[in-house]
């Protein structure tokens, strides 16, 4: 590999243009030299500009035909795409995260160490923005007034780990209502107009937070993100977010954590996106691969269909997604620790990033199904109805009372499903005593399989002394 060759993407950004094709940009490390900004030409990455820092963490936002981006080390960069020029703002502060809110450019966080702040002729920690949110004048992104800042819980040891805009009515940050500031275990919101007398940051939670800024996603139902122990849904009410990922909390809790450096922490590198009525996250499971994201989980958000349920599907293995984006109307993903880009969710092409010609394993895990009244009974049989391709093998299992007993089956759909409309129905007896059961269905096939109905039959166990129909059991 020659000096200057690109090694790994650190961040991607889609520049959308009305009535024209989107442009995809990527910030990446290079062999033996500093980072650089690249543009995707449809087949490969083309280098555009050299950047001064090495292996930095980047964030970006588009506003008025410009891309603003930051690296947490050197300040804010402006890139007018149409003129293909780039410059480092002479007045912009050093920040780690960027967004646009109330027609202002918002910056927050700072990944410089004490030695780096002192080397920049600053005073530690006063001149670090690790606990500070800064904003420009309205509609003037080049004016950073000295009083335009908000301190967010200084002195706790936790640095700002992300920004969001809670747009409860839009998945595209349309109806802006709240500026949200995240720390790994804290959430703060700005309820007033920036720069006004009533404006301040209010604490929403000192338990939940978000260490991974690429998981912060607007949906029509609220702002969603991955905390240290769950997936959370935040609305505009003054309360802690709902933990809608409680059924997969063990998987999220198992993500490897580096308490000494949030920026190398795999929690910080988790990814998420709202796509096709689904919130999709890519995380590291800490077992298959301990230095990149290894599995996906999907949450079905079709509330009209499932008004009282939270349906998580996963883990789907074999994908190493560092960041998701919608590019030319298609879902794409950047592969962790590489320069590769993938088109995702392509029907009949469910190949894994680890082995392109091999379908990845997709898994559906139910919540625990209980015998009514928490009583003990005999779990008599289970089964499912699925829309699938003929000849596909399904690996199914039942876990009774959290490992007390298990049942496992491999069911293969018949070679002809035409008369059944592509649906395959199967029921198998288990006859195991217990209070609850959890069913897992997985497959490794290039086709898309939909489980329409899951069937679980339980017979309540009766005591010997109970009377039935006027007689006594003996």
N, C-alpha and C positions, 0 to 999 in steps of 0.2 A: 504494500500500500504506500503510495507516494505521500509526501508531506502536503497537507492541505486537503486531502481527500476526505469527504464527509463520512462520519462514523455513526452518529446516532441523533435522531430527532429529539429535541427537548420541548418543542411547542409547535402547534400548527394553528393557522388562522385562515378563515375563508373571507375573502373580500368580495362582497356581493355588489353587482352592478345592475341597475334596472334595464331590462330588455337586452342584456348581454350576458355572456357566460361568466360564471364565478371564476375567481383566481385563487389558487391555493398557495399559501406561503408556509415555509417551515424554518424554524430556528434550530440549528444543529451544531454539534461539536465536530471538530475536524482533527485529523491526524497530525500531531506534532505542532499545532499552531492554535490560534484563537478561534472562537465560534464564528459563524457566518449566517447570513440570511439567504434562503434559497427560494426559488419559485418552481412550481411543478408545471412542466410543459406538456403533460399528457402521457409521457413515457418515463421521464426521469426528472431528477432535481437539477436545476441550473442555478449556480451561485450568482447572487446579485451584489451583496455587499459584505465586506469583512467587518467583524465586530471586535471590540477591544478586549472583551472578557472571555475566559475559558470555562466551559462547563457550567454556565449560569442557568438560573431558572427564569423563564420568560413569561410575560403576560402581555396581552394586546387588546385593542379595541378599535373599531372603525368609527370615524366621525367626519362629516363634510369632506369626503373623498380623500381622507388621509388615514393611514394606520399609525396609531400611537402605540409604542411598545416600551417595555422597561425590563431591566434585568436585575433589579435590586442592588446594583453595585455602582452604576455610572450615571444614572439619571434617566430622563424620558427622551425617547427618540421620536422624530416625526418623519413619516414616509409618505409624501404625496404620490400616490401610485401612478396617476396619469402623467406626471412629469418625470417619474422615475429618478427622483433625487432623494437624498436622505441626509438628515442632520440631527445632531444632539442638541436639544434645547438648552440655551444658555442660562435660562432661569428656572427650568423644571427641577423639582426636588428628586432625590434618590428614593424610589419607591419600588415595591415588589409586585403590587397588584393594581390594575386599572379598570375603570368602567366609566360610563357617562350617566349622570343622574342630574335631573333638574337643569338640563342644558349646561352642565359644568363637567369638566374632566376631573374625576376623583382618583386620587392615588393614596395608597396606604402600605404599611409594612416596609421592612428594610432588612436585607440579608447580610449587611456588612457586619463584620466582627468589630470588637473594640479597637483592635490594632488598625483595621482599615478606616474606621472613622477618624482616628488620630492622624493617620497618614493623609487623609483628606483635609487636614488642618481644622478638624472639628473637635468638639468637646463631648466626651462620653459621660452619660448617655443622652445629654441634652440635644445633641445634633443628630441623633439616630431617630428614624421614623418607625421603629419596630412596634411602637404602641400608638402611632399617630395616624389620623386620617386627614389628608390635605385636599383642598379643592380650589379651582380657578374661579375667576369672576365669570358670571353668566355670559355665555356666548363668546368668551374671550379666553381661549385656551393657552394664551401666552402670558397671562397675568396671574401670578401666584402671590396674592397679597399676604403679608406676614401674619395677619390675624385670621386667615382662612384655614383654620385647623381645628381638630377635635382630638383630645387625648382619650384613649380607651383603656381603662383599667391598667394604669402604669404600676410598675413595681411588683407585679405578680410573678414575673419570670416567663410568662407566656407571651409570645409575639403574635401579631396579627397574621392569620393564616388564610384569609380570603375575603372577598367582597361579593355582595349580591344585591339585586334589586327585586324586592318582593312585588311582582306584578300579578296579583291574584286573578285577574281576568284574562291574562294572555300568556302564551308560551313564548312570546317573542319580546318580552319586556316592553309591551306597548303602553298599558295603563300603569304608569309608575306610581307607587304609593309609599314605599319604605326603602330606605337605604339600610342594608344589613351588613354588620361588621362581625366577622368570625374570628375567634381564637380556637385552639384545639379543644378547650372545654368551657367555652363561654360564647354567648351570642348577645350582641347589642344592636339596637335599631335607632335610627334617627327619625323622629316623628315630625319635625318642623321644617321650615324652609331654611336651606343652608344660608348662613350669614345673617339670619334674622335673630332677634333677641330671644325668642322662645325656643330656638333650635338647641337640641342637646341629644346626647346618646343615652338611651335607657336600656337597662339590663333586662333581657328576656330570659336568659338561663345562665347559671353558673355551674351547670352539670353537663349539659349538652353543648357541643361545639362542632366544628368541622375542620379537621386537619388537612383535608384534600380539596384544594380549590377547584380542580377540574370536575368534581362531583356536584358542584352548586349549579342547579338547573331550574329554570322557570317552567312551570306546567300550568294548565288551565285550573288546577286545583290548589296551587300554592307553590312556594319555593321548596324544592327538595334537595337533600344533600346527605352525605354519609358522615355520621358522627363516629366516635371511637367505638361505640357498641351497637349502633343500629342505623337504620335509614330513617330520616326524619322528614315530616311534612309540616311546613310552617305557613300559617295564614296570617291575616292582619290583626287578629285579636291579641290582647296583651296577656299571653300565656305561653308556657313552654311548648315547643313543637310536639306534635304527635309522633310517637315512635312506631312507625308503620312497618319497620323491619325487624320487629321483635322475634319473628319466627326464624330469622337467620342470624341472630345476634352472636351465636357461637362462632360462625364463620367470619363475621366482621371483627369480633374480639380477637381472633387468632391471627390477624394481619400483623406481620413483624413490625416492631416499633423501635425507633431509635430516639430515646429521650434526650440525647445530647445534641441532636441536629435534626430539626424538623424538616429541613430541605432535602435530606437524604433518606428520610423516613418513608417507608413504602406506603404508609397511610396518606402521606402528602401526595403520592403519585397515583392514587386511585382515580378512576375516571367514571363519568356518568353522562347520560344524555336522555332527553325525552324524545321518543321516536315511535311512530305508529301506535299511539295510545299506550305506550309502554315506557316505564323508566328502567333504563338498562345501566348496570354498573359493572365495571371490570376491576377486580381486586386480586391481591396476592393471597393464596391460601396458606403460605408458610410451610407447605409440605412438598408439593410438586416442584416448585422452583422458588427460591428464597430471595431473588433479586429483581423480580419483575411481576407484573400482574399475570395471573394464570387462569382465572375462572371468571365467568360472567354469571350474573343473576338478573332476571327480568321480573318486573312487577307489572301485572296487568292493571291498567287504570281505567278500564271501560266501566265507569260507575253505573251507567244505565243498565248494563248487563249484570254486574256484580255489585249492587248497592251496599251490601253489608259485609263484603269479603275483601281480603287482601291476598291476592293470589301470586305467590312468588314461584318462579320457574328457574330451576338450576340445582346444582352448579353445571354450567356448560363449560367443558374443558377444551384446551387446545388453542385458545386465543390469548395473545399477549398484548392486549390493547392498552396503550399509554394514554390516548386521547381520542374522543369521538368528535366528528363534525358532519354536518349536512353539506355536501358539495355537489352542485348541479342537481339538487333534488334527491341525491342518493346518500345513504349512510356510509361513511368511510371511517376507517380507524388507522391510526399510526401504530406500528408495531414497536413495542418496548425495546430499547437498546439497539435499534436498527434504523435504516433510512427507508424502510418498506412501508407502503401505503396499501390498504386492502379495501375493496368494496365489500361491505358486510350485508348479511341477510339476503343473499341471492338465492332465489328458489332453486332447488335441486343441486345446489353447490355449497354444501355445508362442510367444506374441507377445513381442516385446522391449520393454524399458522405453524405448528410444529411439524406437520407432515401434510403437504398440500393435497396429495392424492388419497389421503385417509380422512374419512368423515370424523369430525370431533364428536365427543360424547355429550349428548343433551339429556338433561335430567329434570324430572318433575317430582317434587317432594310435597306431599300434602301436609297440612297442619294436623295435629293429633285429633282423631275422631274418638269421641267418648261414648261409653254406654250411658244412656239417660240416667240422670240423678247421681252420677259418679258411682253407681253401683258396680259390682263385679258381675260379669256375665261371660257367656261363651261366644267368642267371635267366630261365627259360624262359617262365613264365606266372604270372598271379596272378588272384585272383577272390574271391568271397565269397558267403555265403548269409545273407540278411537277412529278418527279419520286418517287413513294411512295408505301407504303403497303396499301392494301385494308382495308377500314374501319377506317382509321386514321382521326382524327378531326384536322382541321387547323383553328387557330384563326387569322383572317385577319382584318386589319384596315387601314384606309386612313386618314391622317392628312392634311387638306387643309389650306394653308396660316398660318402655325404655330399655329394651335389651333383655327382658326376662325370658322371652322366647321370640324366635324369628321364623319366617316362612319365605322361601325364595323360589321363583319359577322363571323359566325362560319360555315365552310364548312366541310362536312364529305365525304370522298371518298367512292364510291360505294363498296359494299361487293365483287364484282368481277371486276378485272381490267385486266384480262388475255387478252381479245381481244384488249385492248389498250396498250399492252406492259408494263403495270405497270405505265403508265402515266395518270394523272388526269388533265383535263382541265376545267376551270371554269371562267366565266365572269359575272360580276354583274354591273348593272347601278348605278351611284351615282348622276349625274346631279347636281353638286355643282359649283357655280361660284368661281373663284380664279385664282391666278397667278402660284401657284406651289402646289405640293402634295408629301407626303412621305408615303410609304407603309410599313407596318410591318406584317410579317408572322411568327407565332410561333406555336409550338406543344409540347406536352409532351407524347412522345411515345418511345418505346425501339428501333424502327427502324431508319435507316438513311434516311432522306428525302432530295432530291436535287431539288431545284427550277431551271428549265431550262429556262423558259421564263416568264418575267413579262410584262403584257399588260396594257397600260394606254392610253385611248383615250380622246383627248381634242378638243373642237370646239372653234375656236377663236370667240370672241364676236364682232359684227359689230355695228357701230353707225347708228342711224336712217338716217342721211344725206348721207351715202355712196351710191354710184351708183353701181348697179350690172346688168350686161348684158344689158346695155343701158337704163334701167329704174330706177326710183327713189323709194326707200322704203318710205312708209308713215305709 
